[in-house]
């Protein structure tokens, strides 16, 4: 039977905009465990943040192809490839409209100019990336001779996958099957070296049915989503191919027994309770903690800091490794959380833009916690007041009001560093700005005070980067 590749496009859907950086990494881990063949990311828009996200995704994915969409121009391709190149199985997706209205509206070009830019992009991308896909938007409403000619030419230029997209979502299943059959009959390359992929919008709730007819007609890759709101469902298609694959003469490699659980995990990421005011997020799964010993070298520790979300300079990475060696020489194992603390203590030590002048925190059982915090920035006193779900929550909200910014809170760790009634508490806070992780460390006999110090420590690193960019 033919092996059908399932590509997941969840991160391209509008609903994915609600996901935090950390949730996106957790989503791709879910998809990788499910054994989908391709994980498609969204296009790079904010270069620094989105590039770091793709680099982190590339590190997290072990089995699937990681595909990044690009515009048909050299600058867009270079930016995407710089972020994608360390993926085990990278794919660049050249995206171009092919219907007359889309070409005029999106690219402001005539068909011949669109054809030339698409082919030039495929040709150039192929010199960088081993796998290149040409994504043809609104293909079902394009002029058929133009579509077929472009597909043939793209195959000659080295495209490995060519995707015909139905943006309108108005096809009936029978029409979808006929569309695929016609393309396969007209483009000989699909019978040998090139894979025909298809994507159907779910406007009429027929995307699953259209996809089945496309598979029956001979499509080799189908675009789905584990959390489907705009296209076909990855879980549904995997189950259909598992149960009725013989009738379709097709099968997939997706782990169907994991599909239901994966769908529930993905659903929880999109529907986790998120407060409109709190800096804390609920429902985010924590990554496991690995252990390291004195036998681990510099490359292993640097790789672990990258997995934790840091993009350290060579000097900072060396400082972290030297501190790791000092600790590892005194104990058998050093955990990932301890490496987090080392990074907070050793990496990117900068002059303090913000300094803590004073703070007052009130909390009780019958009323919400309040925080009144006073900071000093370059000699100017700034203060903010906030109400939160707890004293730490209120403190962070008060600081956010002072600085007028909200940063994604990537992690929050609290531990005791001494014993007894006057025990010192240590807090590690990780903030994410433009995709980059900045960690801060605070120590105090007051756990709220240690959290405030940790937050300001991380904040100063962000400010330093912004002011010296």
N, C-alpha and C positions, 0 to 999 in steps of 0.2 A: 504493500500500500504506500501511497505518497505520504511523505512527512510534511505536514503543514506547520509553518512557523507562526507562533502567536507573538505579536508585538503589543506591548502595553503602552498606551498613550495617556494614562491618567494625569501625568504632570503637565500635559498640554491643555487640559480642560480648564475652563474658567474657575471652577470650584477649587482648583489647586492653589489659587492665590492666597487662600486662608491658611495654608500650611506654613509652619515655621521651617527654618533651615534644618533643625533637628528632626522634625517630622518627615521631611522629604528623604532624609537619609534612612530613617526607619522604614519608609514606604518602599524604597528600592531594595532594602534587605528582605522585606516580605516577598517582593516579586522575585528576587533571586532564589529564595528558598522554594518558591512555587515552581521554579524552572521554566518561566516564560523565556522565549528565545531572544526577545529584544526589549530593552527598556528605553523608551524615548523621553528625553527631557524637553523642557521648553527652550525657546530661543534665548540667546544671550542678549539682554537689554542693558542691564547695569553691569558694565564690564567686570569690575572688581568683585562684586558680590556674586554674580551669576557664574563667573569663571571659577571662583572658589567652591561654589556648590557643585559644579560639574567635576572638579578635581576630587572632591570628597566622594561623590557618587562613583567615580571611576575606581577609587580605592576600595569602596564598600562592595562593589559587584564582582563576583568571582566567576560566574558561569555565563551570564547573558551578554549579548551585544549591547553596548551603550551607544545610543544614537542621538546626535545633536543637530537640530535644524539650523541652516544658514541661508542667508540671502545669496543670490547668484553673483557675488562679487568677491574679489580677492581679499579685501580687508575683513569681511565677515568670516570667510573661510579660515584665514590665518588666526583670528581671535578664537574661534571655536576649536581649532586644532591644537592651539597652545594649551587650552584647558583639558582637552580630551585625550591627548596623546599617551598618557600613562594608563589608560584603560586597557584591560587584557584583550578585549575585542571591540575596538572603536569603529564607529560608522559616522560619516558625515552625510547629512541629508540636504541636498540642494532643493530649495522650495521655490516653485514658480507657478503663477496662475496660467491657465491655458484656455479659459473661455474668453470670448471677445470682451465682454463687459468687465471681467476681472483684470484682464491685461490693461485695458484702458484706465480702469479705476485705481488699481493697486500699483501698477508699474509705469503708467503713462507712456506705454510703448506700443508700437505696432507688432503684429505677430512675428514678423521676420526678425525684429530686434530682440524680442523675448526669446525666440529660438536660439539665436546666436549667443546671448548672455547665458542661457541655461547650459548649452553645450560647452562653452568656454569654462564655465564653473565646474562642470563634471570633469573636464579634461585636467584642470588645475588641481582639484581636490584629489583626484586619483594619484597625483604625484606625491601626495602627503599621506593619505590614509588608504589602508588596504581594502576597505569596503566603502563604496559610495552608493547612495540612493538618490534618485531623482523623484521628488514628490510633486505631482501635477495636480494643483488645486482646481476644483470645479471641472474635472475631466469629463464628467457625464454631460455637461452642457457645452463642451467645446465643439469646434468644427472637426468632424471625424477625420478627414484627410490630414489636417494639420496635426492632430493628436498622434495618429499612426506614424506619420513622417518623423515627428520629434522623438517618439519612442525608438524607432529604428536607428536614428542618428545617435541617440544617447547610448544605445547598446554598443554601437561601433566605437564610441568614445571611451568605453570602459565601465559604464554604470553596471553595478552588480544587481541592484534592485530598482525597479521602476514602479512607483505607486500611483494608481489612479484613484483620486479622491472624489467622492460625491458630497459636496457641501450642502446641497439643498435638502437631501434626505427625502425626496419625493418619489423615488423609484419603488415599484412593486418588486417582490422577490423574483418573479419571472423575468422582468426587465433587467434586473441586476445580473442574472445569470446569462442572459443574451448579450449584454454589454461585454462581459468578461470573455465569453466564447468568441465574439467578433474580434476582439483585440488579439487573442491567442492565435486566431486563424490568420491574422494579417501581419503579425510580427514574428518571424521565424526564431529570433533569438530567445524567446520565452520557452522554446522547446529544448534548449540546450544550456546556455551559459548564464542567462539572466532570469531573475525571479520576478514574477508579476505579483505585486502587493495591491490590496484594495482597502479602502476606508469608506464607510457609509455613515452619514449623520443619522441620528435617531429621531428625526422630526416627527415621523408618523409611527414611531415605536415599532419599526420594521427592520431595524439595523441587524438584529440577530438572524432574521429570516433571509434578508438579502445576503448576509455573509455566508450562510449555508448554501445558497444557490450559487454564489461565487466560487465556493470550494468545489461544489459539484461540477462546475464548468471548467475548473482547472487552475484557479488562483493558488499561488504557492505561499503567500504570507497574508495574514489578516490583522488589521489594526483594531485592537480591543482596549478595554480598560477594566481594571479590577474594581474600581469604584466608578461605574458607568453612569454618567448623567447626560452625555451628548453623543455616545456612540455605542457599539456593540459591547456586550458583557464578556469579559475574559473567562469568568467562572462558568457562565452558561455555555459558551462555545466549547470550552474544554470538556464539559460534561457531555455535550451532544456528540462531540468527536469520539469520546470514550465509549458511549453507549451505542451510537449508530455509525461508527466509522466505517464498518464494512459496507454499508449501503452507499456511503459517499466515496468509498475507496480512498480514504484518507485517515490519518491519525496525527496526534500531536504528542509532544514529549512533556506536556504539563502534568504535574503531579496532582491528579484529580482528587485524591483522598485529602490533599491539603487545601483544596480550593475553597471550601466553605469556611474553614478557619481563617484563611488568608483574607477572604472577603470581609469577615467580621473584624479582623484586625485593621484593615484599611478603613472600614466604615468608622471605627472608633477614632481613628486619626482625624477624619473629616468632621466628626460630630462630637469630639471631646468638649466638655464644658469649658468655655473660656470667658473669664470675666472681662468686662469692658474697661475696668479700671486697674485690676491687679496685674502686676508685672509677672506673676507666676502663671504657668500653664498647667492644666490638668491633663491626664491621659497620655502623656508622652512616655513611651517605654525607654527604660534606661539600658544602655549597652552594658555587656558583661565586663567584669574586671579581670584582666590578664595579669600574670605575674612574670617578673624578670629577675635574673640573678647576675652575679658578678661576671658570669660567662657571656652575657649578652654584649654585643659590640655597639659601636656608635651608630651604625646603620640601623640596627634593630630599635634602638631608643628613638632615633629620629623618625623612623617609620611609625612608632607608637604615638609620638607627639602629633604627627600628621593625622593619624586615625582619630585622635582626640579632638581634632579641629583646628590645631595651631599651624601657622605657616611661618616658622621661625627662620630668622637669618642664620647664616653659618656660625657667627659668633655666639648668638643666643643658644643655638643647638649644642655647641661645644660646652657652654657654661652649664646647661642642663645635664649633659652627659657626665661632666666632671662631678657635679653634685650627686648624680645617681651613683657613680662609682664609690663616692665616699660613704653613702648610705648602704649600698650593697655589700661593701666590705665588712660591715658590722652586723648584717642580718642575712638570713638565707634567701628571702624573697622580698621583692619590692613590687607593690601592686600598681595598677594603672592610676588609681586614685592618688597614690603617693607621688607618681610622676606628675600628675596634675598639680599637686601642691608644690613640687620642685619648680615647675614652669612658672607658677605664680610668684615664687620667691626669687628665682634666678634670672628669668628672661625679661628682656625689655624693661629694665629699671630706668625710669625717666624722672625729670624734675616735676614736682607737684604743681599742677596748674590750680587744682582745687585743694584746699586744706580745711579740715574740720575745726570749726571754732567752738561749737557747743551743740548739744541736742537734748531735748526732753521728750521722753516716750511715756505715754499713759495707756494702761490696758486694764480691762476688767471683764467680769463675766456678763454683766447686763448691758454693756455699751461697747461700741467698736473701739479699736485701738487708734490712738492719735499720735502723730509725730510732729514735733516742731524742731527743724534742723537749721542750723546756721553754718554756712560755709564762707570761706574767704578765697577770692580768686584775684590774683595779682593786686592784693591790697584792698579790694572792694568786698564789702560784706554783703552776702546774699542769704536770704532765708525763705523757707517754704514750710507750709503746714498741710497735712493730709490725714485723711481717715482711711484705714485699711482693715482687712480681715484679721490681721494680727499685727504685733509690733514691728516685725521685720517688713511685712508687706507695707505698712504705713510709712516706715522709714524710707523705703525705696521710692515710694510714690512722692514723698516730700522732696527727695533729691531730684526726681524727674521734673517736678514743678520748678525747682530752682534753675535747672539747666535748660528747660524747655525742650527736652528730647526724650524719646523712649527707645530703649535698646532691648533687643530680644534677650531674655535671661536664659542662657543655654544650660547652666547647671548651678546648683547651690549645695554645698557640702558643709556640714558642721561636725566637729569632733573635739574631744577633750585632749589637751596636750599635757596637762598636769592633773594630779589627783587631790582630793580633799575638798573642804568647804570653800576654799578660795581658788578652786581649780581655774586654770586659764582655758578659754575656749578658742578654737581656731575656726575661721570660716573661709571657705574658698568660693568665690563667685566668678562665673564665666559669663561675660557679655559678648554679644555678637553684633558687630557693626560692619556693614557692607560685606557681609559674608565671613569676615575675619573674626576669630575668637580672641578675646583679651581676658586674661584672668587676673584677679586681685586677691590678696590674702590679708586677713585682719585677725589680730589676736587681742583678747581682752578678757577680764573676769566676767564681763557682762556680754552675753551671747549676742544681744542686739547691737551693742557697741562694736563687736567684732565684725558683724555683718555690714554695718555702716562703713567701717574702715576698709573692708574688703571691696565694697562697691566703689568707694571713692578711689581706691588704688587702681582698680580696673578702668574706671572712668578717666583717670589721668593718662593712662596709656593710650586710650582712644584719642583724647584731646591732643596729645603730643604728636600722634600720627597725622591727625587732621591739620594741625598748625604747621607741620613740617613737610607736608605732601608736596 
